[in-house]
């Protein structure tokens, strides 16, 4: 279901919170936790996530954490009465930014493969290092994909970039096998 053109009907979880100003690390820890869930800010200290049991668990846990830090927080379930396309667009823009970061890292990964190929660094150590980097990219993509519940535009492009990395690593691996195993 496409929620971008509905004013109502899609539930959101709204977290409104206050954290002591000092030390600033407390606010930073809340920001990091919100970012890791995929929440987006509508205003300072007001963040939303699409309603789901997973998101609710995450925000309830964060609410408890905020209170342990000496702050206060309210978690609400709500519908957007007007402006839902704006909220959806904000949420999808955050996912698209994450996908763009993945695409950039994929470009870097491919550049590294090209550099090692040009230098003929066809060793198992290089292959293992590149394989680990690809595994990290895959995990990162999967985290973003799971947060992408409203259909961000850049997902397909990120998937393609990741598939291109897999193909590049396969070609590199074959060159390593040929170099290591001899003619």
trRosetta pair geometry for C-beta under 8 A, 3 or more apart (Angstrom, degrees):
i j d omega theta_ij theta_ji phi_ij phi_ji
2 5 6.7 28 120 19 106 92
2 6 7.9 148 108 -13 62 101
2 151 7.1 -52 -114 37 77 152
3 6 5.3 -69 -155 37 58 114
3 9 7.3 -159 -130 91 91 98
3 10 4.3 44 -141 -58 134 154
3 84 6.9 -100 158 156 93 122
3 88 5.5 -180 101 -97 99 141
3 150 6.1 -72 43 -137 118 103
4 84 7.9 175 -153 122 26 91
4 85 5.3 59 -179 -125 66 83
4 88 4.8 -151 -103 106 66 152
4 89 7.2 81 -136 -57 103 77
4 92 8.0 -9 -90 -18 114 146
4 150 7.6 115 -59 174 85 109
5 85 6.3 28 -94 -83 40 115
6 9 4.8 -66 166 48 140 121
6 10 6.1 116 86 -12 128 105
6 84 6.0 -49 94 98 62 152
7 80 6.8 -119 -178 105 55 88
7 81 6.8 12 159 170 102 30
7 82 6.0 -9 -156 -105 117 44
7 83 7.8 68 -138 22 84 31
7 84 5.1 166 -137 11 34 120
7 85 8.0 -41 -87 -18 59 84
8 79 5.1 38 -145 167 84 129
8 80 7.0 -156 -96 73 53 58
8 81 6.5 13 -79 -116 102 43
8 84 7.1 -161 -60 -42 29 146
9 79 7.2 84 -3 -143 21 122
10 50 6.9 -50 169 -137 108 96
10 51 7.7 174 168 22 63 103
10 79 7.2 127 68 -133 43 80
10 80 7.5 -7 69 24 89 100
10 84 6.6 119 48 -159 113 134
10 88 7.7 50 82 -75 159 113
11 50 7.4 92 87 -170 63 61
11 51 3.5 -13 106 5 107 148
11 77 6.0 -9 -170 -173 118 94
11 78 7.2 141 -155 75 70 30
11 79 6.1 -57 -103 -81 58 73
12 48 4.8 -8 179 -165 124 119
12 49 6.9 148 -161 75 74 35
12 50 6.3 -63 -109 -113 64 35
12 51 5.9 -120 -89 -37 10 88
12 77 7.5 153 81 -159 44 49
12 78 5.4 -30 67 70 92 80
12 79 7.1 138 17 -102 87 26
12 80 6.5 53 -1 -36 134 93
12 87 6.9 -56 -82 160 152 149
13 48 6.5 148 76 -154 51 62
13 49 4.9 -13 56 60 104 88
13 50 7.6 28 12 105 86 14
13 51 5.4 127 -36 -96 86 67
13 55 5.5 174 23 128 143 116
13 56 5.9 -168 -95 -88 150 69
13 59 5.5 -175 143 12 136 163
13 75 6.5 -7 -176 -172 99 94
13 76 7.3 157 -159 82 52 44
13 77 6.0 -30 -102 -101 65 60
13 78 7.8 131 -110 22 18 76
14 42 8.0 -24 -133 9 100 138
14 46 7.0 -9 -170 -169 96 85
14 47 7.6 158 -154 83 50 41
14 48 5.3 -20 -99 -97 65 87
14 75 7.3 154 80 -158 51 46
14 76 4.5 -19 62 64 101 96
14 77 7.6 174 17 -90 83 11
14 78 5.1 9 -8 15 126 126
15 34 7.6 -147 70 -110 144 114
15 39 7.1 -24 30 -145 124 152
15 46 7.4 168 86 -150 54 39
15 47 5.0 -12 59 62 101 89
15 48 7.5 -178 19 -80 73 37
15 49 8.0 31 -7 2 107 96
15 59 5.2 -145 -66 -154 126 117
15 62 6.9 -1 -138 93 158 126
15 63 6.8 -140 -134 -74 111 94
15 73 6.2 -8 -169 -170 93 112
15 74 7.4 164 -150 83 47 48
15 75 5.3 -12 -100 -104 76 75
15 76 7.9 -180 -75 23 32 69
16 45 6.5 59 -161 136 57 88
16 46 5.2 -1 -105 -106 78 79
16 73 6.9 160 84 -153 47 60
16 74 5.0 -5 58 55 97 95
16 76 7.4 19 2 3 103 111
17 30 6.9 -148 107 -168 150 147
17 45 5.3 -131 67 -167 65 95
17 47 8.0 -14 13 16 107 101
17 63 7.4 -149 -91 -115 119 67
17 66 5.1 -84 -152 -151 133 161
17 71 6.0 46 177 145 98 131
17 72 6.7 179 -150 94 61 49
17 73 3.8 -9 -105 -104 97 93
17 74 7.5 -170 -75 23 57 55
18 45 6.3 32 -82 -158 51 151
18 66 8.0 112 65 175 41 122
18 71 5.1 -170 97 -162 59 96
18 72 5.1 16 48 49 100 85
18 73 7.4 -161 26 -69 56 60
19 26 5.2 -172 171 127 122 108
19 27 5.0 162 88 -87 136 72
19 30 5.5 -150 -52 -9 153 151
19 45 7.7 -164 7 -113 85 114
19 66 6.1 -101 -83 -147 94 92
19 69 5.8 -6 -140 109 98 136
19 70 7.8 87 -155 76 59 75
19 71 4.0 -45 -101 -82 51 146
20 23 7.9 41 103 23 109 40
20 26 6.0 33 60 74 87 156
20 69 7.0 -144 18 142 97 94
20 70 5.3 8 -24 94 123 118
20 71 6.2 -129 -15 -73 66 84
21 24 7.5 -18 166 -84 55 67
21 27 7.5 3 -136 -38 34 131
22 26 8.0 80 142 20 18 118
23 26 5.9 116 73 -10 70 94
24 27 5.6 -51 -163 38 56 109
24 28 6.1 57 142 -22 77 106
25 28 5.2 -55 -145 41 38 116
25 29 6.2 43 154 -27 69 100
26 29 5.9 -51 -151 29 29 110
26 30 6.9 26 151 -14 61 103
26 69 4.8 135 -155 -168 118 132
26 70 7.8 -36 -151 45 158 98
26 71 7.5 158 155 -35 126 120
27 30 5.8 -55 -153 36 35 110
27 31 6.3 38 150 -20 67 107
28 31 5.5 -53 -146 37 33 115
28 32 6.3 36 155 -21 66 104
29 32 5.7 -50 -147 35 32 112
29 33 6.5 30 155 -17 63 105
29 65 7.8 -125 128 156 114 127
29 69 7.6 174 70 -89 127 144
30 33 5.8 -56 -149 38 31 109
30 34 6.3 31 154 -18 66 107
30 62 7.0 102 -142 -170 78 107
30 65 7.4 167 -98 109 80 114
30 66 6.1 58 -107 -93 125 95
30 69 7.5 -98 -54 16 111 164
30 71 7.8 -6 -69 27 148 164
31 34 5.8 -57 -148 38 29 110
31 35 6.2 30 154 -20 65 108
32 35 5.7 -56 -146 37 29 113
32 36 6.3 30 155 -21 64 106
33 36 5.8 -53 -147 33 31 112
33 37 6.8 27 154 -16 62 104
33 62 5.2 160 129 -111 135 113
33 65 6.9 117 -39 77 176 159
34 37 6.0 -61 -156 35 33 107
34 39 4.3 -73 -173 58 87 127
34 41 7.8 60 142 -61 146 86
34 47 5.2 -78 -153 -146 135 174
34 62 6.9 93 -71 -147 71 159
35 38 7.7 48 -180 -70 33 21
35 39 7.2 -82 -71 51 25 80
37 49 6.2 -58 137 -86 116 144
37 55 6.6 105 179 -130 117 75
37 58 4.6 140 -113 148 129 150
37 59 7.2 112 -170 -61 170 74
37 62 7.5 -76 -27 -39 145 142
37 147 7.5 137 155 -114 39 116
38 49 6.4 93 86 -121 88 105
38 91 7.8 53 154 -158 98 89
38 94 6.9 133 -167 116 70 130
38 95 7.3 22 -151 -78 112 88
38 147 3.4 170 -83 -152 149 129
39 47 4.2 49 158 165 126 123
39 48 6.4 156 -155 72 86 26
39 49 4.9 -66 -97 -59 79 96
39 59 7.6 108 -76 -87 135 104
40 47 6.5 163 81 -151 27 80
40 48 6.2 -25 62 58 78 79
40 49 7.9 135 15 -80 69 55
40 90 5.0 157 142 136 152 103
40 91 5.2 -141 2 -93 141 59
40 94 4.9 -147 -87 -30 113 148
41 44 7.1 21 -172 -91 132 24
41 45 8.0 45 -138 4 110 15
41 46 6.5 95 -159 74 72 59
41 47 5.2 -47 -93 -94 57 79
42 46 4.8 -61 59 110 95 108
42 47 7.1 172 5 -103 78 25
42 48 5.9 51 -32 -8 113 112
42 87 7.1 -18 -96 -113 112 94
42 90 7.4 107 -96 103 66 169
43 46 4.3 31 54 38 87 122
48 87 6.5 -27 81 -161 156 117
48 91 7.5 -78 95 -75 102 112
49 52 7.6 -82 137 26 109 91
49 55 4.2 -166 123 -160 137 135
49 58 7.6 43 6 72 173 124
49 59 6.6 -155 25 -51 132 127
50 55 6.6 163 75 -22 57 165
50 91 7.0 82 -39 -156 96 162
50 149 5.2 -129 56 84 151 134
50 150 6.3 170 -57 -51 144 107
51 55 6.7 -147 -144 68 23 132
51 56 7.2 32 -155 -54 68 102
51 77 6.3 58 -109 -140 128 95
52 55 4.5 89 54 10 86 103
52 56 6.8 -151 88 -8 42 87
52 149 7.0 -143 -40 -106 141 167
53 56 5.6 -55 -145 36 31 113
53 57 6.5 33 156 -20 65 102
54 57 5.9 -53 -152 33 30 110
54 58 6.5 28 152 -17 63 107
55 58 5.6 -55 -149 37 34 113
55 59 6.2 24 158 -12 69 109
56 59 6.0 -60 -143 42 29 104
56 60 6.1 31 158 -20 65 108
56 75 7.9 112 -146 163 71 137
57 60 5.9 -56 -145 37 27 110
57 61 6.3 27 156 -18 63 108
58 61 5.9 -60 -154 37 27 111
58 62 6.3 24 152 -17 65 108
59 62 5.4 -50 -142 39 36 113
59 63 6.2 46 153 -26 65 100
59 75 5.2 133 137 -127 115 130
60 63 5.6 -48 -149 30 31 116
60 64 6.7 33 151 -17 62 102
60 75 6.3 -95 -85 20 60 173
61 64 5.8 -53 -155 34 33 111
61 65 6.5 35 147 -20 65 106
62 65 5.3 -52 -148 36 37 117
62 66 6.3 42 152 -24 68 100
62 73 7.5 -129 118 167 81 171
63 66 5.7 -50 -149 31 31 113
63 67 6.7 29 152 -15 62 104
63 73 4.3 -150 -135 97 78 131
63 74 7.8 75 -131 -96 124 5
63 75 5.1 -78 -65 -34 145 119
64 67 5.8 -56 -153 37 32 111
64 68 6.4 35 149 -21 65 106
65 68 5.5 -54 -150 35 32 114
65 69 6.6 32 150 -20 64 104
66 69 5.7 -57 -154 34 33 112
66 71 4.4 -70 172 76 86 119
66 72 7.1 -36 132 79 113 6
66 73 4.3 77 78 -27 148 131
67 70 7.8 83 -178 -48 33 8
67 71 6.5 -98 -84 71 30 64
67 72 6.7 50 -97 -108 76 40
67 73 6.5 -105 -47 23 83 98
80 83 5.8 -107 176 75 121 75
80 84 4.0 149 83 -82 132 81
80 87 5.5 -155 -74 7 157 146
83 86 4.6 -37 -176 31 86 121
83 87 6.4 88 128 -22 85 93
84 87 5.5 -54 -149 36 41 110
84 88 6.1 39 155 -17 72 105
85 88 5.6 -54 -143 41 33 111
85 89 6.0 37 155 -23 66 107
86 89 5.6 -53 -144 37 29 113
86 90 6.4 32 154 -21 63 104
87 90 5.7 -51 -150 33 31 112
87 91 6.4 30 152 -17 64 106
88 91 5.7 -56 -149 38 32 112
88 92 6.1 25 156 -13 67 109
88 150 5.6 -160 -152 179 92 148
89 92 5.8 -56 -140 43 29 107
89 93 6.0 36 156 -26 64 106
90 93 5.7 -51 -145 32 28 114
90 94 6.8 31 153 -21 60 101
91 94 6.0 -54 -159 29 31 111
91 95 6.9 26 148 -13 63 103
91 150 5.6 66 105 31 126 148
92 95 5.5 -52 -151 37 40 111
92 96 6.2 43 150 -22 70 104
92 148 8.0 68 -123 -142 68 82
92 150 5.6 -105 -70 95 95 114
92 151 7.0 -21 -111 83 122 55
92 152 4.3 166 -157 -101 81 77
92 153 6.9 74 167 -7 120 79
93 96 5.4 -51 -144 37 34 114
93 97 6.5 40 153 -23 64 100
93 152 7.8 -177 -49 -129 16 109
94 97 5.8 -49 -152 30 32 113
94 98 6.8 31 149 -16 62 103
95 98 5.6 -55 -154 37 37 112
95 99 6.3 38 148 -19 69 104
95 144 6.4 129 -150 -175 81 95
95 147 6.3 -173 -101 106 103 102
95 148 4.7 110 -150 -101 146 90
95 150 7.7 178 -2 54 147 91
95 152 3.6 -142 94 -47 124 154
95 154 7.4 179 120 48 81 99
95 155 7.4 -11 146 -64 120 94
96 99 5.4 -50 -144 38 35 113
96 100 6.3 42 152 -25 65 101
96 152 4.9 -161 -56 -176 75 120
96 153 5.8 16 -97 50 122 87
96 154 4.4 112 -137 5 77 122
97 100 5.5 -49 -149 31 32 115
97 101 6.8 36 150 -20 62 100
98 101 5.7 -49 -154 31 35 113
98 102 6.7 35 148 -17 64 103
98 144 4.5 -178 129 -122 132 128
98 147 7.7 44 47 69 166 135
99 102 5.5 -53 -152 36 37 113
99 103 6.3 40 149 -22 68 103
99 144 6.3 162 -68 151 68 149
99 152 6.4 179 -14 116 136 133
99 154 3.7 159 96 106 144 117
99 155 6.0 -109 -101 -80 146 41
99 157 6.8 93 156 71 124 96
99 158 4.1 -110 -156 -48 95 136
100 103 5.5 -50 -146 35 34 114
100 104 6.4 37 152 -20 65 103
100 154 6.2 -46 -53 -174 71 167
101 104 5.7 -53 -150 35 31 113
101 105 6.4 30 152 -16 65 105
102 105 5.7 -55 -148 38 32 110
102 106 6.3 37 150 -23 65 104
102 137 6.7 115 -153 -158 90 87
102 140 6.1 177 -101 114 105 116
102 141 5.5 99 -144 -85 150 84
102 144 6.7 -116 -37 17 139 157
102 158 4.8 49 87 -145 129 116
102 161 6.9 140 125 82 88 134
102 162 7.1 -22 160 -61 117 103
103 106 5.5 -52 -150 33 31 115
103 107 6.7 36 150 -21 63 100
103 154 7.2 -90 -30 177 133 120
103 157 6.1 -4 -91 130 134 103
103 158 5.5 -99 -59 -100 88 70
103 161 4.7 167 -124 -31 70 169
104 107 5.6 -50 -154 31 34 113
104 108 6.6 34 148 -16 64 104
105 108 5.4 -51 -150 38 38 115
105 109 6.3 45 148 -25 67 101
105 137 6.0 -175 117 -108 123 106
105 140 7.7 24 60 76 159 157
106 109 5.4 -47 -147 32 34 116
106 110 6.5 32 154 -16 64 103
106 137 6.5 108 -81 -154 77 144
106 158 7.7 163 -16 -150 142 61
106 161 3.8 116 88 156 165 110
106 162 6.0 -104 -100 -74 134 48
106 164 6.7 86 170 68 123 105
106 165 5.1 -111 -145 -50 91 122
107 110 5.9 -56 -150 38 31 108
107 111 6.3 33 151 -21 64 106
107 161 7.3 -50 -45 -153 69 123
108 111 5.5 -53 -146 35 32 113
108 112 6.4 35 154 -21 65 103
109 112 5.8 -55 -154 33 30 112
109 113 6.6 30 149 -18 64 104
109 130 7.5 113 -163 -151 92 87
109 133 5.9 169 -118 133 106 126
109 134 6.8 106 -158 -82 144 73
109 137 6.5 -30 -55 -52 153 152
109 165 5.0 19 104 -126 140 119
109 168 7.5 137 125 76 95 141
110 113 5.5 -50 -149 34 37 113
110 114 6.4 38 151 -19 66 103
110 164 6.6 -16 -79 128 134 108
110 165 6.2 -112 -61 -99 87 72
110 168 5.3 -164 -119 -65 82 173
111 114 5.6 -53 -149 37 33 113
111 115 6.3 37 151 -22 65 105
112 115 5.6 -51 -146 34 32 114
112 116 6.4 27 156 -14 65 106
112 130 7.0 179 113 -107 119 101
112 133 7.6 -7 72 95 155 172
113 116 6.0 -58 -148 40 29 107
113 117 6.2 30 152 -21 64 109
113 130 6.5 85 -87 -135 88 141
113 168 4.7 113 92 155 169 119
113 169 6.7 -113 -102 -79 138 56
113 171 8.0 85 170 72 132 101
113 172 5.2 -108 -153 -60 106 141
114 117 5.6 -56 -145 37 30 113
114 118 6.2 31 156 -20 65 105
115 118 5.9 -53 -147 35 28 110
115 119 6.3 14 156 -4 63 112
116 119 5.8 -61 -141 49 31 104
116 121 4.3 -83 -158 56 84 113
116 122 7.8 128 152 -66 98 49
116 126 5.5 152 -155 -175 144 141
116 130 7.6 -108 23 -60 162 133
116 172 7.0 47 90 -141 121 128
117 120 7.2 25 -178 -79 33 40
117 121 7.9 -75 -55 39 21 75
117 122 8.0 55 -115 -69 53 89
117 172 6.4 -108 -72 -107 103 91
117 175 6.8 79 -122 62 91 171
120 179 7.6 153 -178 -105 89 145
121 126 5.0 124 134 -67 105 161
122 126 7.2 -105 -127 56 16 135
122 172 7.7 -163 -116 -173 80 72
122 175 4.9 -110 -117 130 127 93
122 176 4.6 -168 -173 -98 82 54
122 178 7.5 -41 170 66 151 80
122 179 3.6 110 106 13 133 158
122 180 7.1 -137 133 -33 96 81
123 126 4.8 97 59 7 83 98
123 127 6.9 -146 98 -3 45 88
123 176 6.6 -50 59 -136 6 104
123 179 7.6 -78 -70 102 43 133
123 180 7.3 106 -131 -74 43 109
124 127 5.3 -54 -145 40 37 115
124 128 6.1 41 155 -23 69 103
124 176 6.3 122 -78 175 50 128
124 180 6.3 55 -43 -85 96 154
125 128 5.8 -52 -147 34 29 111
125 129 6.5 30 153 -18 62 106
126 129 5.7 -54 -148 36 32 112
126 130 6.3 28 155 -15 66 107
126 172 8.0 -108 122 167 108 123
126 176 7.2 -162 71 -98 100 126
127 130 5.9 -58 -147 40 29 108
127 131 6.1 33 153 -23 65 108
127 169 7.9 111 -149 -166 75 88
127 172 6.7 173 -107 126 84 103
127 173 5.6 94 -140 -106 124 73
127 176 4.7 -12 -57 -64 133 173
128 131 5.5 -53 -145 35 30 114
128 132 6.5 33 154 -20 63 103
129 132 5.8 -54 -153 33 30 111
129 133 6.6 30 150 -18 63 105
130 133 5.5 -51 -149 35 36 114
130 134 6.4 36 152 -19 66 104
130 169 5.7 176 137 -120 118 103
130 172 6.5 -27 95 101 168 153
131 134 5.7 -52 -148 36 32 111
131 135 6.4 38 150 -23 64 103
131 169 6.6 119 -88 -167 64 137
132 135 5.5 -50 -149 32 33 115
132 136 6.6 35 151 -19 64 102
133 136 5.7 -53 -154 34 33 112
133 137 6.6 34 149 -18 65 104
134 137 5.5 -51 -149 36 36 114
134 138 6.3 39 152 -21 66 103
134 165 5.7 171 -119 141 101 118
134 166 6.8 116 -162 -88 136 61
134 169 5.5 -27 -57 -54 154 158
135 138 5.7 -52 -149 34 31 113
135 139 6.5 31 153 -18 64 104
136 139 5.8 -54 -148 36 32 110
136 140 6.3 32 154 -19 65 108
137 140 5.7 -56 -147 37 30 113
137 141 6.3 32 155 -20 65 106
137 162 6.2 177 139 -121 115 96
137 165 6.4 -20 93 100 160 169
138 141 5.8 -54 -148 36 29 111
138 142 6.3 31 153 -21 64 106
138 162 6.7 114 -93 -162 66 127
139 142 5.7 -55 -150 34 31 112
139 143 6.6 33 152 -20 65 102
140 143 5.8 -52 -153 31 32 111
140 144 6.6 25 153 -12 65 106
141 144 5.8 -60 -151 41 33 108
141 145 6.0 36 152 -24 69 109
141 158 6.1 170 -128 149 108 117
141 159 7.5 123 -171 -90 136 57
141 162 5.5 2 -66 -78 164 151
142 145 5.5 -51 -140 36 31 115
142 146 6.4 34 158 -21 63 103
143 146 6.0 -56 -153 33 28 110
143 147 6.8 21 151 -12 62 107
144 147 5.7 -60 -153 40 35 109
144 148 6.1 40 149 -31 69 109
144 158 7.5 -61 93 141 142 166
145 148 5.4 -54 -145 29 32 117
145 155 6.9 99 -111 -141 80 111
148 151 7.0 99 164 -72 93 16
148 152 5.1 -89 -140 13 111 106
148 155 5.8 128 168 -86 164 127
151 155 7.5 -92 -157 3 46 140
152 155 5.5 119 77 -37 85 97
154 157 5.0 -59 -162 45 66 116
154 158 5.8 69 140 -26 87 102
155 158 5.8 -60 -151 37 30 109
155 159 6.3 31 153 -20 66 105
156 159 5.5 -52 -148 35 33 114
156 160 6.4 34 153 -19 65 104
157 160 5.7 -52 -149 36 31 112
157 161 6.4 33 152 -20 64 105
158 161 5.6 -51 -146 36 33 113
158 162 6.3 33 153 -19 64 106
159 162 5.7 -57 -151 37 30 111
159 163 6.4 31 151 -19 65 106
160 163 5.6 -53 -147 37 32 112
160 164 6.4 37 152 -22 64 103
161 164 5.6 -51 -151 33 32 115
161 165 6.7 36 148 -21 62 101
162 165 5.5 -48 -154 30 36 114
162 166 6.7 40 148 -20 64 99
163 166 5.5 -47 -151 32 37 114
163 167 6.5 37 150 -18 66 103
164 167 5.6 -52 -149 37 34 112
164 168 6.3 36 152 -20 66 106
165 168 5.6 -53 -145 37 32 112
165 169 6.3 31 155 -18 65 105
166 169 5.9 -57 -149 37 28 109
166 170 6.4 33 151 -23 63 105
167 170 5.6 -52 -149 32 32 114
167 171 6.6 31 154 -17 64 103
168 171 5.9 -53 -152 35 32 110
168 172 6.3 32 151 -17 65 108
169 172 5.5 -54 -145 41 35 113
169 173 6.1 41 153 -26 67 104
170 173 5.6 -50 -146 33 29 114
170 174 6.7 32 154 -20 62 102
171 174 5.9 -53 -155 32 31 111
171 175 6.8 29 149 -16 63 104
172 175 5.7 -58 -155 36 35 111
172 176 6.5 38 148 -22 67 103
173 176 5.5 -51 -150 33 35 114
173 177 6.4 36 153 -20 67 103
174 177 5.7 -51 -148 34 33 112
174 178 6.5 33 153 -17 64 104
175 178 5.7 -52 -147 37 33 111
175 179 6.2 31 155 -17 66 108
176 179 5.8 -59 -145 40 29 108
176 180 5.9 17 161 -10 67 114
177 180 6.1 -60 -137 44 25 103
177 181 5.6 5 170 -2 65 120
178 181 6.4 -64 -129 48 19 97
178 183 7.6 33 -175 -92 86 50
